[in-house]
Amino acid sequence: MKPLLFVVTKRELIFCRYSNELGRIARKLSSPNVGLFRQLRGISVVYGDLRDLSPKVRLYVEENVDLCKPDNIHICDGTDEENNHLLKIMQKQGTIIPLPKYENCWLARTNPADTARVESKTFICTENKSDTIPSPKEGVKGQLGNWISPKDMQDAVKQRFTGCMKGRTMYVVPFSMGPLASPLSKIGVEITDSPYVVASMRIMTRMGKPISEKLQTTGGEFVKCLHSVGAPATGFVESSQWPCDPERTIILHKPAQNEIVSYGSGYGGNSLLGKKCFALRIGSTIARREGWLAEHMLILGITNPQGKKRYIVAAFPSACGKTNLAMMRPTLPGYKIECVGDDIAWMKFDKNGQLRAINPENGFFGVAPGTSRASNPIAMDTVFKNTLFTNVALTNDGGVYWEGLEDETPKDAKITDWRGKAWVRGHDSTPAAHPNSR
């Protein structure tokens, strides 16, 4: 059979090429993470899909891409695969080390200048100072919080965040404070350049793709949470495994816009913006507007021998035993205790006048020193699986140590303190674990 010969005109050739180009674009649009969906403001999206972001979230991310100038963007989905990827990144950076004695447990050591919340650098931004803090007598320094004006907040953000993520990945973390289906829950989106924060938010909140999907379907509002570990103005990073900028650390809250901005610290309550920043500070202002309560309280369920169950909430300051009480093991015969939450309670009266409460958090972020089988056996049964320890001491068998575990740690165990130095019980005067270790 002779081959067929087709003669095409120039117009037909152009049409054919145009059709092929349309087909190529259509294939890109139907495939995740390629082409248009791997770029945002010219920055590569190295993980996740831009189509998971609602228009409002995408706009928020775009604004902060322009401000912070990251090298890459990572849209978090909360999966085990993502978490394992982040753990490998942190291990390679030297941020964490594995603890082979336990199941999926890790130890992080922070910069010694970044070990606790910094209340002196924490501010609330309102138009009027009187809306934030009471006015003390002349010459008296107030002790009930710090106020910052909107202009000063804007200047502080611009000075610190401009280009602060150069050379880093920007992580977009959608999260829910409280169970996603609860009418009391609230959603936030944290933007951060710290994989430690992402891994910790996965423990402490409901985080990932289900939150993005809810924002997509409802188009709802969310609390804006911007965080960076910082880049010192000198350009000198003291510790590559735990970068921070303690000289310029600042934590800002703008209740009118449901906005949180934190710079310069990678530690705990300074960087996990769902905790004190959202759950208490911004949470309490939302609660005041909507008619409910956001309180620094544990929630405990008690069932008596007859099967009658009651819940109690109890208010205590930090580091005084809330977690130990919330995880109480009853000694009265026939009683059952359940820990609903050890730190924060969101409470609201329902339509029947019944007070309802949820724990907006999902995990535990307790102080380690003083915790032992004598003081809190339930915690000790819980923490040696899927835990990210911070600033505790390390034993030579791949375990952890802190003050309070003397009777549970072999006397011949070799211990490395939270700074990474050899430490000998009965010899060194400084503690092996930082007093605020977690």
C-alpha positions as CSV (number, residue, x, y, z in Angstrom):
1,M,0.0,0.0,0.0
2,K,1.3,3.4,-0.9
3,P,1.7,5.9,1.9
4,L,-0.9,8.6,2.1
5,L,0.2,12.1,1.5
6,F,-1.6,15.0,3.2
7,V,-1.2,18.5,2.1
8,V,-1.9,21.1,4.7
9,T,-2.2,24.9,4.4
10,K,-0.3,27.4,6.5
11,R,-3.5,28.3,8.3
12,E,-4.2,24.6,9.2
13,L,-0.6,24.2,10.5
14,I,-1.0,27.2,12.8
15,F,-4.3,25.8,14.0
16,C,-2.7,22.4,14.7
17,R,0.1,24.0,16.7
18,Y,-2.4,26.1,18.7
19,S,-4.5,23.1,19.5
20,N,-1.4,21.2,20.7
21,E,-0.5,24.2,23.0
22,L,-4.0,24.2,24.4
23,G,-3.8,20.5,25.1
24,R,-0.5,21.0,26.9
25,I,-1.9,23.7,29.1
26,A,-5.0,21.6,29.8
27,R,-2.8,18.7,30.9
28,K,-0.9,21.0,33.3
29,L,-4.2,22.3,34.8
30,S,-5.4,18.8,35.4
31,S,-2.1,17.6,37.1
32,P,-1.3,18.7,40.7
33,N,1.9,20.6,41.5
34,V,3.0,21.3,38.0
35,G,3.2,24.4,35.8
36,L,1.1,27.3,37.1
37,F,0.5,25.5,40.5
38,R,4.2,25.3,41.3
39,Q,4.7,29.0,41.3
40,L,3.5,31.8,43.6
41,R,4.8,35.3,43.0
42,G,7.6,33.6,41.0
43,I,8.6,31.4,44.1
44,S,8.6,27.6,43.6
45,V,6.0,25.5,45.5
46,V,8.1,22.5,46.5
47,Y,5.4,20.7,48.4
48,G,1.6,20.8,48.3
49,D,-0.9,22.2,45.9
50,L,-1.8,25.9,45.6
51,R,-5.4,24.8,44.7
52,D,-5.8,23.7,48.3
53,L,-5.7,27.3,49.4
54,S,-8.9,29.3,49.6
55,P,-8.7,32.7,47.9
56,K,-8.4,34.5,51.3
57,V,-5.6,32.2,52.4
58,R,-3.8,32.5,49.1
59,L,-3.9,36.3,49.3
60,Y,-2.5,36.2,52.8
61,V,0.4,33.9,51.6
62,E,1.1,36.2,48.6
63,E,1.3,39.3,50.8
64,N,3.9,37.6,53.0
65,V,5.8,36.1,50.1
66,D,6.3,39.6,48.9
67,L,7.4,40.7,52.4
68,C,9.6,37.8,53.5
69,K,11.1,36.7,50.2
70,P,11.5,33.0,50.8
71,D,13.3,30.7,48.4
72,N,10.6,28.0,48.4
73,I,7.0,27.5,49.6
74,H,5.7,24.3,51.3
75,I,1.9,24.0,51.8
76,C,1.4,21.6,54.7
77,D,-1.0,18.6,54.5
78,G,-0.4,17.1,57.9
79,T,0.4,13.6,56.6
80,D,2.8,11.1,58.1
81,E,4.9,11.3,54.9
82,E,5.2,15.1,55.3
83,N,6.2,14.8,59.0
84,N,8.8,12.2,58.2
85,H,10.2,14.5,55.5
86,L,10.4,17.4,58.0
87,L,12.1,15.2,60.6
88,K,14.8,14.3,58.1
89,I,15.3,17.9,57.3
90,M,15.7,18.8,60.9
91,Q,18.0,15.9,61.6
92,K,20.2,16.9,58.7
93,Q,20.3,20.5,60.0
94,G,21.2,19.3,63.4
95,T,18.0,20.7,65.0
96,I,17.0,17.4,66.4
97,I,18.6,14.0,67.2
98,P,16.8,10.7,67.4
99,L,16.1,8.9,70.7
100,P,16.5,5.2,69.8
101,K,15.4,4.1,73.3
102,Y,11.8,5.2,72.4
103,E,9.4,4.9,69.5
104,N,9.5,7.9,67.2
105,C,10.9,10.3,69.7
106,W,13.4,13.2,69.1
107,L,15.4,15.7,71.1
108,A,15.8,19.4,70.1
109,R,18.3,21.7,71.7
110,T,17.6,25.4,71.3
111,N,20.0,28.3,71.3
112,P,20.7,29.1,75.0
113,A,19.3,32.6,74.3
114,D,15.9,31.1,73.2
115,T,14.5,29.0,76.0
116,A,11.2,30.5,77.2
117,R,8.3,32.9,76.4
118,V,9.3,36.5,76.6
119,E,6.4,38.4,78.2
120,S,8.5,41.6,78.2
121,K,8.5,41.5,74.4
122,T,4.9,40.6,74.0
123,F,2.5,43.4,72.9
124,I,-1.2,43.9,72.2
125,C,-1.9,46.4,69.4
126,T,-5.1,48.6,69.7
127,E,-5.9,52.1,68.7
128,N,-6.2,53.2,72.3
129,K,-3.8,52.1,75.0
130,S,-6.6,52.0,77.6
131,D,-8.2,49.2,75.5
132,T,-5.2,47.0,76.2
133,I,-3.8,47.7,79.7
134,P,-4.9,49.7,82.7
135,S,-3.1,53.0,83.3
136,P,-0.9,52.8,86.4
137,K,0.0,55.8,88.6
138,E,2.5,58.2,87.3
139,G,6.0,56.8,87.8
140,V,4.7,53.3,88.3
141,K,5.6,50.6,85.7
142,G,2.5,48.5,84.9
143,Q,2.8,44.7,85.2
144,L,-0.4,43.7,83.2
145,G,0.9,43.5,79.6
146,N,2.4,45.8,77.0
147,W,0.7,48.0,74.4
148,I,1.9,49.0,71.0
149,S,0.3,51.5,68.6
150,P,-0.8,50.4,65.1
151,K,2.0,52.5,63.5
152,D,4.7,51.2,65.7
153,M,3.5,47.6,65.0
154,Q,3.6,48.3,61.3
155,D,7.1,49.7,61.6
156,A,8.3,46.8,63.8
157,V,7.0,44.2,61.2
158,K,8.6,46.0,58.3
159,Q,12.0,46.4,60.0
160,R,12.2,42.7,61.0
161,F,10.3,40.7,58.3
162,T,11.5,42.4,55.1
163,G,13.5,39.6,53.4
164,C,13.8,37.6,56.6
165,M,13.1,34.2,54.8
166,K,15.8,34.5,52.1
167,G,17.5,31.2,51.8
168,R,14.7,29.4,53.6
169,T,11.4,27.6,52.9
170,M,8.1,29.3,53.8
171,Y,5.7,26.7,55.4
172,V,2.0,27.4,55.2
173,V,0.3,25.6,58.1
174,P,-3.6,25.5,58.2
175,F,-4.8,24.4,61.7
176,S,-7.8,24.2,63.9
177,M,-8.0,25.0,67.5
178,G,-10.4,22.4,68.8
179,P,-12.1,19.4,66.9
180,L,-12.8,20.5,63.3
181,A,-16.6,19.7,63.6
182,S,-17.0,21.5,67.0
183,P,-19.1,24.7,66.9
184,L,-16.6,26.2,69.4
185,S,-13.5,25.6,67.2
186,K,-11.6,28.3,65.4
187,I,-9.3,28.1,62.4
188,G,-5.9,29.7,61.9
189,V,-3.2,29.7,59.3
190,E,0.4,30.0,60.4
191,I,3.2,31.0,58.0
192,T,6.6,30.1,59.4
193,D,10.2,29.4,58.3
194,S,10.7,26.7,61.0
195,P,10.2,23.0,60.3
196,Y,10.4,22.5,64.1
197,V,7.3,24.7,64.4
198,V,5.5,22.7,61.7
199,A,6.2,19.4,63.4
200,S,5.2,20.8,66.8
201,M,1.9,22.3,65.4
202,R,1.1,18.9,64.1
203,I,1.2,17.6,67.6
204,M,-0.4,20.6,69.4
205,T,-3.3,21.3,66.9
206,R,-5.4,19.6,64.2
207,M,-3.3,20.5,61.2
208,G,-3.3,19.9,57.5
209,K,-5.4,19.3,54.5
210,P,-8.8,18.8,56.2
211,I,-8.5,22.4,57.5
212,S,-7.7,23.7,54.0
213,E,-10.7,21.8,52.6
214,K,-13.0,23.4,55.2
215,L,-11.7,26.9,54.4
216,Q,-12.2,26.1,50.7
217,T,-15.8,25.0,51.1
218,T,-16.9,27.7,53.6
219,G,-14.7,30.6,52.5
220,G,-14.5,31.3,56.2
221,E,-12.3,33.7,58.1
222,F,-9.2,32.6,59.9
223,V,-6.7,33.9,62.4
224,K,-3.6,35.2,60.6
225,C,-0.4,33.9,62.2
226,L,3.0,35.1,60.8
227,H,6.2,33.7,62.3
228,S,9.9,33.8,61.5
229,V,12.8,32.6,63.6
230,G,14.5,35.8,62.4
231,A,17.7,36.9,60.7
232,P,20.0,39.1,62.8
233,A,20.5,42.6,61.5
234,T,24.3,41.9,61.5
235,G,23.8,38.9,59.1
236,F,25.6,36.6,61.5
237,V,23.7,33.5,62.5
238,E,25.2,32.2,65.8
239,S,23.7,28.7,65.5
240,S,22.7,27.2,62.1
241,Q,20.8,24.4,63.8
242,W,18.7,26.8,65.8
243,P,18.6,30.2,64.2
244,C,17.0,33.1,66.1
245,D,17.3,36.8,66.7
246,P,16.9,37.3,70.4
247,E,18.0,40.9,70.3
248,R,15.0,41.8,68.2
249,T,12.4,39.2,69.3
250,I,8.9,40.6,69.4
251,I,5.4,39.0,69.7
252,L,2.6,41.1,68.4
253,H,-1.2,40.7,68.6
254,K,-3.8,42.8,66.8
255,P,-7.2,41.7,68.1
256,A,-9.2,43.9,65.7
257,Q,-7.9,42.0,62.7
258,N,-7.5,38.6,64.4
259,E,-3.7,38.8,63.6
260,I,-0.6,37.5,65.4
261,V,2.9,38.3,64.3
262,S,6.0,36.7,66.0
263,Y,9.6,37.3,65.2
264,G,13.0,36.2,66.5
265,S,12.3,33.1,68.5
266,G,11.7,29.5,67.6
267,Y,10.7,28.3,71.1
268,G,7.4,27.1,72.3
269,G,4.8,29.7,73.1
270,N,6.7,32.3,71.0
271,S,6.5,30.3,67.8
272,L,3.6,27.8,68.2
273,L,1.1,30.6,67.6
274,G,-1.9,28.4,68.3
275,K,-1.0,28.2,72.0
276,K,-1.0,31.3,74.3
277,C,-1.1,33.7,71.3
278,F,-4.2,32.3,69.7
279,A,-5.9,30.2,72.3
280,L,-5.7,32.8,75.1
281,R,-4.8,36.3,73.9
282,I,-6.6,36.5,70.5
283,G,-9.1,33.8,71.7
284,S,-10.2,35.9,74.7
285,T,-10.9,38.9,72.4
286,I,-12.9,36.8,70.0
287,A,-14.7,35.3,73.0
288,R,-15.6,38.7,74.3
289,R,-17.1,39.7,71.0
290,E,-19.0,36.4,70.6
291,G,-20.1,35.8,74.2
292,W,-17.9,33.0,75.5
293,L,-14.8,32.4,77.5
294,A,-11.2,31.5,76.7
295,E,-9.4,30.7,80.0
296,H,-6.1,29.3,81.3
297,M,-7.8,26.3,82.8
298,L,-7.6,22.5,82.9
299,I,-10.6,20.3,82.1
300,L,-11.1,17.1,84.1
301,G,-13.8,14.5,83.8
302,I,-14.7,12.6,87.0
303,T,-17.0,9.5,87.1
304,N,-18.1,8.2,90.5
305,P,-18.7,4.5,91.4
306,Q,-22.4,4.9,90.4
307,G,-21.5,5.9,86.9
308,K,-22.4,9.6,87.4
309,K,-20.0,11.8,85.4
310,R,-19.2,15.5,86.0
311,Y,-16.6,17.8,84.5
312,I,-14.7,20.5,86.3
313,V,-12.4,23.3,85.1
314,A,-9.6,24.7,87.3
315,A,-7.5,27.8,86.9
316,F,-3.8,27.8,87.8
317,P,-0.8,29.8,86.6
318,S,2.0,28.1,84.6
319,A,4.4,25.6,86.1
320,C,2.4,24.9,89.3
321,G,0.9,21.4,88.7
322,K,-2.0,21.8,86.3
323,T,-0.8,18.9,84.1
324,N,-0.3,16.7,87.1
325,L,-3.8,17.4,88.4
326,A,-5.4,17.0,85.0
327,M,-3.7,13.6,84.7
328,M,-4.6,12.5,88.2
329,R,-4.8,8.8,89.0
330,P,-7.6,8.4,91.5
331,T,-7.0,6.5,94.8
332,L,-10.7,6.4,95.8
333,P,-12.2,3.0,94.9
334,G,-14.5,3.0,91.9
335,Y,-13.7,6.5,90.7
336,K,-12.5,7.3,87.2
337,I,-10.6,10.4,86.1
338,E,-10.3,11.5,82.4
339,C,-8.0,14.3,81.2
340,V,-9.8,16.5,78.6
341,G,-7.2,19.3,78.7
342,D,-4.3,20.4,80.9
343,D,-3.8,24.0,80.0
344,I,-6.6,25.9,78.2
345,A,-10.4,25.8,78.2
346,W,-12.9,27.4,75.8
347,M,-16.3,27.6,77.3
348,K,-19.8,28.7,76.2
349,F,-23.3,28.3,77.4
350,D,-25.5,26.4,75.0
351,K,-29.1,27.3,74.2
352,N,-30.3,25.4,77.2
353,G,-28.0,27.3,79.6
354,Q,-25.6,24.4,80.0
355,L,-22.0,25.4,80.1
356,R,-20.0,23.5,77.5
357,A,-16.2,23.4,77.1
358,I,-13.5,22.1,74.7
359,N,-9.8,21.8,74.9
360,P,-8.7,23.8,71.9
361,E,-5.3,22.0,71.8
362,N,-4.6,18.5,70.6
363,G,-1.3,17.5,72.4
364,F,0.6,18.3,75.5
365,F,3.4,20.8,76.0
366,G,4.4,20.3,79.6
367,V,7.4,21.3,81.7
368,A,9.6,18.2,82.0
369,P,11.6,18.8,85.3
370,G,9.6,17.5,88.3
371,T,7.6,15.1,86.2
372,S,8.2,11.5,87.3
373,R,6.3,8.3,88.0
374,A,5.8,9.5,91.5
375,S,4.3,12.9,90.4
376,N,2.5,11.9,87.2
377,P,2.6,8.2,86.1
378,I,0.1,8.8,83.3
379,A,2.4,11.4,81.7
380,M,5.3,9.1,82.0
381,D,3.3,6.3,80.3
382,T,2.4,8.8,77.5
383,V,5.5,10.7,76.6
384,F,7.9,8.0,75.4
385,K,6.1,7.6,72.0
386,N,5.7,10.2,69.2
387,T,7.2,13.0,71.3
388,L,9.5,15.9,70.4
389,F,11.5,16.7,73.6
390,T,13.1,20.1,73.9
391,N,16.1,21.1,76.1
392,V,16.1,18.0,78.3
393,A,19.3,16.0,79.0
394,L,20.3,12.9,77.0
395,T,21.4,9.5,78.4
396,N,24.0,7.3,76.8
397,D,21.4,4.6,76.0
398,G,19.4,7.0,73.8
399,G,17.0,8.1,76.4
400,V,16.2,11.4,78.2
401,Y,16.8,12.7,81.7
402,W,15.7,15.7,83.8
403,E,15.6,16.7,87.4
404,G,13.0,14.4,89.0
405,L,14.1,11.2,87.3
406,E,17.0,10.5,89.7
407,D,15.3,7.3,91.0
408,E,14.3,6.1,87.5
409,T,17.7,6.5,85.9
410,P,20.6,4.0,86.4
411,K,23.3,5.5,88.6
412,D,26.0,4.5,86.0
413,A,24.2,6.3,83.1
414,K,26.3,8.8,81.3
415,I,24.4,12.0,80.9
416,T,24.8,14.9,78.4
417,D,23.1,18.1,79.5
418,W,20.8,20.3,77.5
419,R,23.7,22.3,76.1
420,G,25.4,19.2,74.7
421,K,28.0,18.9,77.5
422,A,28.9,16.0,79.7
423,W,27.1,16.2,83.0
424,V,27.8,14.2,86.3
425,R,25.2,13.7,89.0
426,G,26.4,15.0,92.3
427,H,29.2,16.9,90.7
428,D,27.8,19.6,88.4
429,S,26.1,22.4,90.1
430,T,24.0,23.4,87.1
431,P,20.9,21.4,86.1
432,A,21.1,18.7,83.4
433,A,17.8,19.8,81.8
434,H,16.8,23.4,81.3
435,P,14.3,24.4,84.0
436,N,11.8,25.2,81.2
437,S,12.5,22.1,79.2
438,R,9.6,20.3,77.6
